[in-house]
Amino acid sequence: MSKKVIIIVGILFLVFLGAFLVFKNIGRFGEVGEKIKEGKFLKTQEQKQEESSEGIFTQADLEKAKEIAQRAVENSPTYKFDGFDLKFLSSEKLDCQGCFEFTFSFKSRHPGYGNRSGKVLAQVITPHEAKVNLHGEKVVSLVTDGTFDELRETFIK
């Protein structure tokens, strides 16, 4: 009879231990369970590759694209000539795969656009807004104030 009691006590101990562990971790597992239902975990490498090809991007992808866009503005003719105080305003995922639009603001020490060397210029702090469109890592357009195409160094008609 004592063997039966020991076995029953052992089984009860395991049941209570299992229940304790389940209830103790319910919050942590609940969150994970929700993420699994949403498809955020347990993906094969093939599924992750498919996601990338379908245009789902990570925060790292967005940060890299933002850096590329910022460098493009910093190297644009208008900003390079007399720009300062560059600030990131916003980003937007565009309809095409790997396409983003970033908006920055900056100021220039003189009015106008592009490289204005050799011109008579007024000393006026001028605010600007630059929109940079990227396709992957390539800058496809950079327009300041909706007026000046920085890549072609021409005014938009």
TIVO-2410 file (N, C-alpha, C; in nm, 3 decimals):
# residues 157
REC num residu      c1      c2      c3 atome chaine
REC   1      M   0.081  -0.120   0.000     N      A
REC   1      M   0.000   0.000   0.000    CA      A
REC   1      M   0.085   0.126   0.000     C      A
REC   2      S   0.198   0.119   0.061     N      A
REC   2      S   0.283   0.239   0.067    CA      A
REC   2      S   0.340   0.274  -0.070     C      A
REC   3      K   0.360   0.175  -0.158     N      A
REC   3      K   0.406   0.204  -0.294    CA      A
REC   3      K   0.300   0.282  -0.371     C      A
REC   4      K   0.172   0.243  -0.354     N      A
REC   4      K   0.063   0.313  -0.421    CA      A
REC   4      K   0.054   0.458  -0.374     C      A
REC   5      V   0.071   0.479  -0.246     N      A
REC   5      V   0.065   0.614  -0.190    CA      A
REC   5      V   0.179   0.699  -0.245     C      A
REC   6      I   0.297   0.642  -0.253     N      A
REC   6      I   0.413   0.715  -0.305    CA      A
REC   6      I   0.391   0.750  -0.452     C      A
REC   7      I   0.339   0.659  -0.529     N      A
REC   7      I   0.312   0.684  -0.672    CA      A
REC   7      I   0.206   0.792  -0.687     C      A
REC   8      I   0.099   0.784  -0.609     N      A
REC   8      I  -0.008   0.884  -0.616    CA      A
REC   8      I   0.045   1.021  -0.576     C      A
REC   9      V   0.122   1.027  -0.469     N      A
REC   9      V   0.180   1.154  -0.423    CA      A
REC   9      V   0.274   1.208  -0.531     C      A
REC  10      G   0.352   1.122  -0.594     N      A
REC  10      G   0.443   1.164  -0.701    CA      A
REC  10      G   0.368   1.222  -0.820     C      A
REC  11      I   0.261   1.155  -0.860     N      A
REC  11      I   0.179   1.202  -0.972    CA      A
REC  11      I   0.115   1.336  -0.937     C      A
REC  12      L   0.060   1.346  -0.817     N      A
REC  12      L  -0.001   1.473  -0.774    CA      A
REC  12      L   0.103   1.585  -0.771     C      A
REC  13      F   0.224   1.553  -0.725     N      A
REC  13      F   0.331   1.652  -0.722    CA      A
REC  13      F   0.361   1.702  -0.863     C      A
REC  14      L   0.374   1.612  -0.958     N      A
REC  14      L   0.402   1.649  -1.097    CA      A
REC  14      L   0.288   1.733  -1.157     C      A
REC  15      V   0.165   1.696  -1.129     N      A
REC  15      V   0.049   1.772  -1.178    CA      A
REC  15      V   0.052   1.914  -1.121     C      A
REC  16      F   0.073   1.926  -0.990     N      A
REC  16      F   0.078   2.059  -0.928    CA      A
REC  16      F   0.197   2.140  -0.979     C      A
REC  17      L   0.311   2.076  -0.997     N      A
REC  17      L   0.428   2.146  -1.050    CA      A
REC  17      L   0.402   2.196  -1.191     C      A
REC  18      G   0.344   2.111  -1.273     N      A
REC  18      G   0.310   2.151  -1.410    CA      A
REC  18      G   0.211   2.267  -1.412     C      A
REC  19      A   0.108   2.258  -1.327     N      A
REC  19      A   0.008   2.366  -1.320    CA      A
REC  19      A   0.073   2.496  -1.272     C      A
REC  20      F   0.161   2.486  -1.174     N      A
REC  20      F   0.230   2.604  -1.123    CA      A
REC  20      F   0.311   2.671  -1.233     C      A
REC  21      L   0.388   2.592  -1.307     N      A
REC  21      L   0.471   2.648  -1.414    CA      A
REC  21      L   0.386   2.711  -1.524     C      A
REC  22      V   0.277   2.650  -1.559     N      A
REC  22      V   0.189   2.705  -1.662    CA      A
REC  22      V   0.130   2.838  -1.616     C      A
REC  23      F   0.077   2.842  -1.495     N      A
REC  23      F   0.015   2.966  -1.446    CA      A
REC  23      F   0.117   3.075  -1.421     C      A
REC  24      K   0.236   3.036  -1.379     N      A
REC  24      K   0.341   3.134  -1.354    CA      A
REC  24      K   0.382   3.205  -1.483     C      A
REC  25      N   0.385   3.134  -1.593     N      A
REC  25      N   0.433   3.189  -1.720    CA      A
REC  25      N   0.321   3.227  -1.816     C      A
REC  26      I   0.199   3.229  -1.769     N      A
REC  26      I   0.087   3.252  -1.860    CA      A
REC  26      I   0.095   3.387  -1.931     C      A
REC  27      G   0.137   3.491  -1.860     N      A
REC  27      G   0.150   3.622  -1.924    CA      A
REC  27      G   0.255   3.621  -2.032     C      A
REC  28      R   0.370   3.562  -2.002     N      A
REC  28      R   0.478   3.559  -2.099    CA      A
REC  28      R   0.439   3.474  -2.219     C      A
REC  29      F   0.382   3.356  -2.194     N      A
REC  29      F   0.345   3.270  -2.304    CA      A
REC  29      F   0.223   3.324  -2.379     C      A
REC  30      G   0.137   3.397  -2.308     N      A
REC  30      G   0.020   3.455  -2.374    CA      A
REC  30      G   0.060   3.551  -2.483     C      A
REC  31      E   0.159   3.636  -2.454     N      A
REC  31      E   0.208   3.733  -2.553    CA      A
REC  31      E   0.271   3.661  -2.672     C      A
REC  32      V   0.353   3.561  -2.642     N      A
REC  32      V   0.417   3.484  -2.747    CA      A
REC  32      V   0.311   3.413  -2.830     C      A
REC  33      G   0.211   3.356  -2.761     N      A
REC  33      G   0.104   3.288  -2.834    CA      A
REC  33      G   0.032   3.380  -2.930     C      A
REC  34      E   0.007   3.504  -2.887     N      A
REC  34      E  -0.057   3.600  -2.976    CA      A
REC  34      E   0.031   3.629  -3.097     C      A
REC  35      K   0.161   3.644  -3.074     N      A
REC  35      K   0.252   3.672  -3.185    CA      A
REC  35      K   0.259   3.553  -3.281     C      A
REC  36      I   0.252   3.432  -3.225     N      A
REC  36      I   0.253   3.314  -3.312    CA      A
REC  36      I   0.127   3.314  -3.397     C      A
REC  37      K   0.011   3.345  -3.336     N      A
REC  37      K  -0.113   3.351  -3.413    CA      A
REC  37      K  -0.105   3.454  -3.525     C      A
REC  38      E  -0.036   3.566  -3.498     N      A
REC  38      E  -0.021   3.672  -3.598    CA      A
REC  38      E   0.085   3.637  -3.703     C      A
REC  39      G   0.155   3.526  -3.683     N      A
REC  39      G   0.255   3.484  -3.779    CA      A
REC  39      G   0.389   3.552  -3.760     C      A
REC  40      K   0.419   3.604  -3.642     N      A
REC  40      K   0.543   3.676  -3.621    CA      A
REC  40      K   0.656   3.585  -3.575     C      A
REC  41      F   0.628   3.462  -3.537     N      A
REC  41      F   0.730   3.368  -3.493    CA      A
REC  41      F   0.718   3.240  -3.573     C      A
REC  42      L   0.814   3.154  -3.554     N      A
REC  42      L   0.814   3.020  -3.613    CA      A
REC  42      L   0.806   3.021  -3.765     C      A
REC  43      K   0.881   3.111  -3.827     N      A
REC  43      K   0.883   3.117  -3.973    CA      A
REC  43      K   1.010   3.051  -4.023     C      A
REC  44      T   0.996   2.983  -4.135     N      A
REC  44      T   1.113   2.921  -4.195    CA      A
REC  44      T   1.195   3.029  -4.266     C      A
REC  45      Q   1.318   2.996  -4.298     N      A
REC  45      Q   1.404   3.090  -4.371    CA      A
REC  45      Q   1.339   3.126  -4.505     C      A
REC  46      E   1.275   3.029  -4.568     N      A
REC  46      E   1.208   3.051  -4.696    CA      A
REC  46      E   1.094   3.153  -4.681     C      A
REC  47      Q   1.016   3.141  -4.573     N      A
REC  47      Q   0.908   3.236  -4.549    CA      A
REC  47      Q   0.964   3.376  -4.525     C      A
REC  48      K   1.075   3.386  -4.451     N      A
REC  48      K   1.135   3.516  -4.427    CA      A
REC  48      K   1.184   3.578  -4.557     C      A
REC  49      Q   1.241   3.496  -4.645     N      A
REC  49      Q   1.289   3.544  -4.775    CA      A
REC  49      Q   1.170   3.593  -4.858     C      A
REC  50      E   1.059   3.519  -4.855     N      A
REC  50      E   0.938   3.559  -4.927    CA      A
REC  50      E   0.890   3.695  -4.877     C      A
REC  51      E   0.892   3.715  -4.746     N      A
REC  51      E   0.848   3.842  -4.690    CA      A
REC  51      E   0.932   3.956  -4.745     C      A
REC  52      S   1.064   3.936  -4.751     N      A
REC  52      S   1.152   4.041  -4.801    CA      A
REC  52      S   1.119   4.071  -4.946     C      A
REC  53      S   1.091   3.968  -5.024     N      A
REC  53      S   1.062   3.992  -5.165    CA      A
REC  53      S   0.923   4.052  -5.183     C      A
REC  54      E   0.836   4.039  -5.082     N      A
REC  54      E   0.703   4.098  -5.091    CA      A
REC  54      E   0.701   4.242  -5.041     C      A
REC  55      G   0.813   4.293  -4.994     N      A
REC  55      G   0.819   4.432  -4.954    CA      A
REC  55      G   0.796   4.458  -4.806     C      A
REC  56      I   0.813   4.359  -4.720     N      A
REC  56      I   0.803   4.382  -4.577    CA      A
REC  56      I   0.943   4.414  -4.528     C      A
REC  57      F   0.958   4.528  -4.462     N      A
REC  57      F   1.091   4.576  -4.426    CA      A
REC  57      F   1.107   4.582  -4.276     C      A
REC  58      T   1.231   4.570  -4.235     N      A
REC  58      T   1.263   4.578  -4.093    CA      A
REC  58      T   1.294   4.723  -4.057     C      A
REC  59      Q   1.304   4.749  -3.929     N      A
REC  59      Q   1.343   4.882  -3.881    CA      A
REC  59      Q   1.483   4.916  -3.931     C      A
REC  60      A   1.570   4.815  -3.938     N      A
REC  60      A   1.707   4.837  -3.987    CA      A
REC  60      A   1.707   4.881  -4.132     C      A
REC  61      D   1.618   4.822  -4.215     N      A
REC  61      D   1.606   4.863  -4.355    CA      A
REC  61      D   1.564   5.010  -4.364     C      A
REC  62      L   1.468   5.048  -4.282     N      A
REC  62      L   1.419   5.185  -4.283    CA      A
REC  62      L   1.528   5.282  -4.239     C      A
REC  63      E   1.603   5.245  -4.135     N      A
REC  63      E   1.711   5.332  -4.086    CA      A
REC  63      E   1.820   5.348  -4.192     C      A
REC  64      K   1.852   5.240  -4.262     N      A
REC  64      K   1.955   5.248  -4.367    CA      A
REC  64      K   1.906   5.340  -4.480     C      A
REC  65      A   1.781   5.325  -4.519     N      A
REC  65      A   1.725   5.409  -4.624    CA      A
REC  65      A   1.724   5.556  -4.580     C      A
REC  66      K   1.691   5.580  -4.454     N      A
REC  66      K   1.691   5.718  -4.401    CA      A
REC  66      K   1.830   5.778  -4.407     C      A
REC  67      E   1.932   5.701  -4.372     N      A
REC  67      E   2.070   5.750  -4.379    CA      A
REC  67      E   2.109   5.786  -4.522     C      A
REC  68      I   2.070   5.702  -4.617     N      A
REC  68      I   2.099   5.729  -4.758    CA      A
REC  68      I   2.030   5.859  -4.800     C      A
REC  69      A   1.905   5.875  -4.762     N      A
REC  69      A   1.830   5.996  -4.797    CA      A
REC  69      A   1.894   6.120  -4.734     C      A
REC  70      Q   1.935   6.108  -4.609     N      A
REC  70      Q   1.997   6.223  -4.540    CA      A
REC  70      Q   2.128   6.262  -4.609     C      A
REC  71      R   2.209   6.164  -4.645     N      A
REC  71      R   2.335   6.194  -4.716    CA      A
REC  71      R   2.307   6.261  -4.849     C      A
REC  72      A   2.199   6.218  -4.916     N      A
REC  72      A   2.164   6.278  -5.045    CA      A
REC  72      A   2.131   6.427  -5.028     C      A
REC  73      V   2.056   6.460  -4.923     N      A
REC  73      V   2.023   6.601  -4.898    CA      A
REC  73      V   2.151   6.678  -4.864     C      A
REC  74      E   2.234   6.620  -4.778     N      A
REC  74      E   2.358   6.687  -4.738    CA      A
REC  74      E   2.449   6.715  -4.858     C      A
REC  75      N   2.441   6.630  -4.960     N      A
REC  75      N   2.524   6.647  -5.080    CA      A
REC  75      N   2.452   6.718  -5.194     C      A
REC  76      S   2.328   6.759  -5.171     N      A
REC  76      S   2.254   6.829  -5.276    CA      A
REC  76      S   2.312   6.969  -5.296     C      A
REC  77      P   2.303   7.024  -5.417     N      A
REC  77      P   2.362   7.156  -5.446    CA      A
REC  77      P   2.313   7.267  -5.353     C      A
REC  78      T   2.185   7.271  -5.323     N      A
REC  78      T   2.132   7.378  -5.238    CA      A
REC  78      T   2.187   7.367  -5.097     C      A
REC  79      Y   2.183   7.247  -5.039     N      A
REC  79      Y   2.230   7.230  -4.902    CA      A
REC  79      Y   2.381   7.249  -4.894     C      A
REC  80      K   2.453   7.195  -4.991     N      A
REC  80      K   2.598   7.204  -4.989    CA      A
REC  80      K   2.646   7.349  -4.999     C      A
REC  81      F   2.573   7.431  -5.075     N      A
REC  81      F   2.615   7.569  -5.095    CA      A
REC  81      F   2.611   7.649  -4.965     C      A
REC  82      D   2.498   7.646  -4.895     N      A
REC  82      D   2.487   7.725  -4.772    CA      A
REC  82      D   2.383   7.672  -4.674     C      A
REC  83      G   2.354   7.543  -4.684     N      A
REC  83      G   2.253   7.484  -4.596    CA      A
REC  83      G   2.305   7.453  -4.457     C      A
REC  84      F   2.214   7.450  -4.362     N      A
REC  84      F   2.246   7.413  -4.224    CA      A
REC  84      F   2.119   7.372  -4.152     C      A
REC  85      D   2.135   7.317  -4.032     N      A
REC  85      D   2.023   7.280  -3.945    CA      A
REC  85      D   1.930   7.177  -4.011     C      A
REC  86      L   1.989   7.071  -4.067     N      A
REC  86      L   1.912   6.965  -4.131    CA      A
REC  86      L   1.836   6.885  -4.025     C      A
REC  87      K   1.706   6.866  -4.047     N      A
REC  87      K   1.622   6.790  -3.954    CA      A
REC  87      K   1.535   6.691  -4.031     C      A
REC  88      F   1.526   6.571  -3.977     N      A
REC  88      F   1.436   6.470  -4.032    CA      A
REC  88      F   1.294   6.502  -3.989     C      A
REC  89      L   1.200   6.500  -4.084     N      A
REC  89      L   1.060   6.528  -4.051    CA      A
REC  89      L   0.973   6.402  -4.055     C      A
REC  90      S   0.983   6.324  -4.164     N      A
REC  90      S   0.895   6.208  -4.175    CA      A
REC  90      S   0.945   6.109  -4.279     C      A
REC  91      S   0.886   5.988  -4.273     N      A
REC  91      S   0.913   5.887  -4.375    CA      A
REC  91      S   0.781   5.823  -4.413     C      A
REC  92      E   0.777   5.774  -4.535     N      A
REC  92      E   0.655   5.709  -4.583    CA      A
REC  92      E   0.693   5.596  -4.676     C      A
REC  93      K   0.631   5.481  -4.658     N      A
REC  93      K   0.649   5.368  -4.748    CA      A
REC  93      K   0.562   5.394  -4.869     C      A
REC  94      L   0.621   5.389  -4.987     N      A
REC  94      L   0.546   5.412  -5.110    CA      A
REC  94      L   0.494   5.281  -5.167     C      A
REC  95      D   0.414   5.289  -5.273     N      A
REC  95      D   0.347   5.171  -5.329    CA      A
REC  95      D   0.442   5.069  -5.390     C      A
REC  96      C   0.552   5.111  -5.448     N      A
REC  96      C   0.640   5.014  -5.513    CA      A
REC  96      C   0.729   4.943  -5.410     C      A
REC  97      Q   0.774   4.824  -5.446     N      A
REC  97      Q   0.856   4.743  -5.355    CA      A
REC  97      Q   0.989   4.813  -5.330     C      A
REC  98      G   1.023   4.832  -5.204     N      A
REC  98      G   1.149   4.894  -5.167    CA      A
REC  98      G   1.151   5.045  -5.184     C      A
REC  99      C   1.035   5.108  -5.194     N      A
REC  99      C   1.029   5.252  -5.218    CA      A
REC  99      C   0.987   5.328  -5.092     C      A
REC 100      F   1.061   5.434  -5.062     N      A
REC 100      F   1.033   5.518  -4.948    CA      A
REC 100      F   1.042   5.665  -4.989     C      A
REC 101      E   0.971   5.749  -4.916     N      A
REC 101      E   0.988   5.894  -4.931    CA      A
REC 101      E   1.023   5.949  -4.794     C      A
REC 102      F   1.129   6.028  -4.788     N      A
REC 102      F   1.173   6.091  -4.665    CA      A
REC 102      F   1.164   6.241  -4.682     C      A
REC 103      T   1.121   6.308  -4.578     N      A
REC 103      T   1.110   6.454  -4.582    CA      A
REC 103      T   1.202   6.512  -4.475     C      A
REC 104      F   1.280   6.611  -4.516     N      A
REC 104      F   1.373   6.680  -4.427    CA      A
REC 104      F   1.348   6.829  -4.438     C      A
REC 105      S   1.382   6.901  -4.333     N      A
REC 105      S   1.380   7.047  -4.340    CA      A
REC 105      S   1.523   7.095  -4.315     C      A
REC 106      F   1.555   7.210  -4.373     N      A
REC 106      F   1.682   7.272  -4.346    CA      A
REC 106      F   1.670   7.421  -4.376     C      A
REC 107      K   1.772   7.494  -4.342     N      A
REC 107      K   1.775   7.637  -4.368    CA      A
REC 107      K   1.895   7.667  -4.455     C      A
REC 108      S   1.886   7.774  -4.531     N      A
REC 108      S   2.002   7.821  -4.607    CA      A
REC 108      S   2.024   7.968  -4.572     C      A
REC 109      R   2.147   8.013  -4.591     N      A
REC 109      R   2.183   8.149  -4.553    CA      A
REC 109      R   2.142   8.253  -4.657     C      A
REC 110      H   2.103   8.206  -4.774     N      A
REC 110      H   2.064   8.296  -4.883    CA      A
REC 110      H   1.942   8.237  -4.954     C      A
REC 111      P   1.859   8.320  -5.016     N      A
REC 111      P   1.747   8.265  -5.091    CA      A
REC 111      P   1.796   8.199  -5.221     C      A
REC 112      G   1.715   8.112  -5.275     N      A
REC 112      G   1.748   8.048  -5.402    CA      A
REC 112      G   1.782   7.902  -5.386     C      A
REC 113      Y   1.822   7.843  -5.499     N      A
REC 113      Y   1.846   7.698  -5.503    CA      A
REC 113      Y   1.976   7.669  -5.577     C      A
REC 114      G   2.031   7.553  -5.550     N      A
REC 114      G   2.149   7.506  -5.619    CA      A
REC 114      G   2.274   7.581  -5.578     C      A
REC 115      N   2.378   7.563  -5.657     N      A
REC 115      N   2.504   7.631  -5.632    CA      A
REC 115      N   2.492   7.773  -5.688     C      A
REC 116      R   2.495   7.872  -5.601     N      A
REC 116      R   2.475   8.011  -5.641    CA      A
REC 116      R   2.605   8.091  -5.639     C      A
REC 117      S   2.717   8.022  -5.657     N      A
REC 117      S   2.847   8.089  -5.658    CA      A
REC 117      S   2.851   8.195  -5.767     C      A
REC 118      G   2.911   8.309  -5.735     N      A
REC 118      G   2.927   8.417  -5.832    CA      A
REC 118      G   2.803   8.504  -5.848     C      A
REC 119      K   2.697   8.477  -5.775     N      A
REC 119      K   2.575   8.557  -5.786    CA      A
REC 119      K   2.567   8.651  -5.667     C      A
REC 120      V   2.501   8.763  -5.688     N      A
REC 120      V   2.477   8.857  -5.579    CA      A
REC 120      V   2.360   8.801  -5.498     C      A
REC 121      L   2.384   8.780  -5.369     N      A
REC 121      L   2.284   8.714  -5.285    CA      A
REC 121      L   2.250   8.797  -5.162     C      A
REC 122      A   2.124   8.797  -5.128     N      A
REC 122      A   2.080   8.864  -5.005    CA      A
REC 122      A   2.113   8.774  -4.886     C      A
REC 123      Q   2.142   8.835  -4.773     N      A
REC 123      Q   2.168   8.762  -4.649    CA      A
REC 123      Q   2.034   8.738  -4.579     C      A
REC 124      V   1.964   8.635  -4.619     N      A
REC 124      V   1.833   8.604  -4.562    CA      A
REC 124      V   1.828   8.454  -4.530     C      A
REC 125      I   1.802   8.421  -4.406     N      A
REC 125      I   1.786   8.281  -4.368    CA      A
REC 125      I   1.656   8.232  -4.432     C      A
REC 126      T   1.668   8.127  -4.512     N      A
REC 126      T   1.554   8.076  -4.589    CA      A
REC 126      T   1.524   7.932  -4.550     C      A
REC 127      P   1.401   7.903  -4.505     N      A
REC 127      P   1.366   7.765  -4.472    CA      A
REC 127      P   1.336   7.684  -4.599     C      A
REC 128      H   1.372   7.557  -4.598     N      A
REC 128      H   1.346   7.468  -4.711    CA      A
REC 128      H   1.293   7.334  -4.662     C      A
REC 129      E   1.224   7.265  -4.751     N      A
REC 129      E   1.179   7.129  -4.726    CA      A
REC 129      E   1.223   7.044  -4.844     C      A
REC 130      A   1.295   6.936  -4.815     N      A
REC 130      A   1.344   6.846  -4.920    CA      A
REC 130      A   1.276   6.712  -4.909     C      A
REC 131      K   1.227   6.662  -5.023     N      A
REC 131      K   1.165   6.529  -5.028    CA      A
REC 131      K   1.256   6.439  -5.112     C      A
REC 132      V   1.293   6.327  -5.051     N      A
REC 132      V   1.383   6.232  -5.116    CA      A
REC 132      V   1.308   6.102  -5.137     C      A
REC 133      N   1.305   6.054  -5.261     N      A
REC 133      N   1.243   5.925  -5.291    CA      A
REC 133      N   1.352   5.825  -5.322     C      A
REC 134      L   1.343   5.708  -5.257     N      A
REC 134      L   1.439   5.601  -5.278    CA      A
REC 134      L   1.368   5.479  -5.332     C      A
REC 135      H   1.436   5.409  -5.421     N      A
REC 135      H   1.393   5.277  -5.465    CA      A
REC 135      H   1.508   5.185  -5.429     C      A
REC 136      G   1.490   5.107  -5.325     N      A
REC 136      G   1.601   5.029  -5.270    CA      A
REC 136      G   1.699   5.126  -5.208     C      A
REC 137      E   1.824   5.120  -5.252     N      A
REC 137      E   1.926   5.210  -5.200    CA      A
REC 137      E   1.957   5.322  -5.299     C      A
REC 138      K   1.877   5.335  -5.404     N      A
REC 138      K   1.902   5.435  -5.507    CA      A
REC 138      K   1.810   5.556  -5.489     C      A
REC 139      V   1.869   5.675  -5.488     N      A
REC 139      V   1.791   5.799  -5.482    CA      A
REC 139      V   1.735   5.823  -5.621     C      A
REC 140      V   1.602   5.823  -5.634     N      A
REC 140      V   1.540   5.843  -5.766    CA      A
REC 140      V   1.490   5.986  -5.784     C      A
REC 141      S   1.468   6.058  -5.673     N      A
REC 141      S   1.435   6.200  -5.685    CA      A
REC 141      S   1.467   6.270  -5.555     C      A
REC 142      L   1.503   6.397  -5.569     N      A
REC 142      L   1.531   6.482  -5.454    CA      A
REC 142      L   1.485   6.621  -5.495     C      A
REC 143      V   1.375   6.664  -5.439     N      A
REC 143      V   1.314   6.792  -5.477    CA      A
REC 143      V   1.304   6.882  -5.354     C      A
REC 144      T   1.352   7.004  -5.369     N      A
REC 144      T   1.346   7.101  -5.260    CA      A
REC 144      T   1.231   7.197  -5.284     C      A
REC 145      D   1.147   7.211  -5.184     N      A
REC 145      D   1.032   7.302  -5.184    CA      A
REC 145      D   0.935   7.276  -5.299     C      A
REC 146      G   0.936   7.154  -5.354     N      A
REC 146      G   0.849   7.123  -5.466    CA      A
REC 146      G   0.882   7.205  -5.589     C      A
REC 147      T   0.999   7.269  -5.590     N      A
REC 147      T   1.036   7.365  -5.694    CA      A
REC 147      T   1.163   7.328  -5.769     C      A
REC 148      F   1.263   7.278  -5.695     N      A
REC 148      F   1.395   7.259  -5.755    CA      A
REC 148      F   1.436   7.112  -5.749     C      A
REC 149      D   1.465   7.055  -5.866     N      A
REC 149      D   1.513   6.917  -5.877    CA      A
REC 149      D   1.663   6.919  -5.851     C      A
REC 150      E   1.703   6.870  -5.733     N      A
REC 150      E   1.843   6.875  -5.692    CA      A
REC 150      E   1.930   6.779  -5.773     C      A
REC 151      L   1.874   6.671  -5.824     N      A
REC 151      L   1.954   6.574  -5.900    CA      A
REC 151      L   1.989   6.629  -6.038     C      A
REC 152      R   1.897   6.699  -6.100     N      A
REC 152      R   1.919   6.755  -6.235    CA      A
REC 152      R   1.961   6.901  -6.229     C      A
REC 153      E   1.954   6.959  -6.112     N      A
REC 153      E   1.984   7.100  -6.089    CA      A
REC 153      E   1.904   7.192  -6.181     C      A
REC 154      T   1.773   7.163  -6.186     N      A
REC 154      T   1.683   7.243  -6.268    CA      A
REC 154      T   1.555   7.271  -6.191     C      A
REC 155      F   1.485   7.374  -6.233     N      A
REC 155      F   1.355   7.405  -6.173    CA      A
REC 155      F   1.250   7.314  -6.235     C      A
REC 156      I   1.153   7.276  -6.152     N      A
REC 156      I   1.044   7.191  -6.199    CA      A
REC 156      I   0.939   7.282  -6.260     C      A
REC 157      K   0.891   7.245  -6.375     N      A
REC 157      K   0.792   7.328  -6.445    CA      A
REC 157      K   0.653   7.296  -6.403     C      A
***
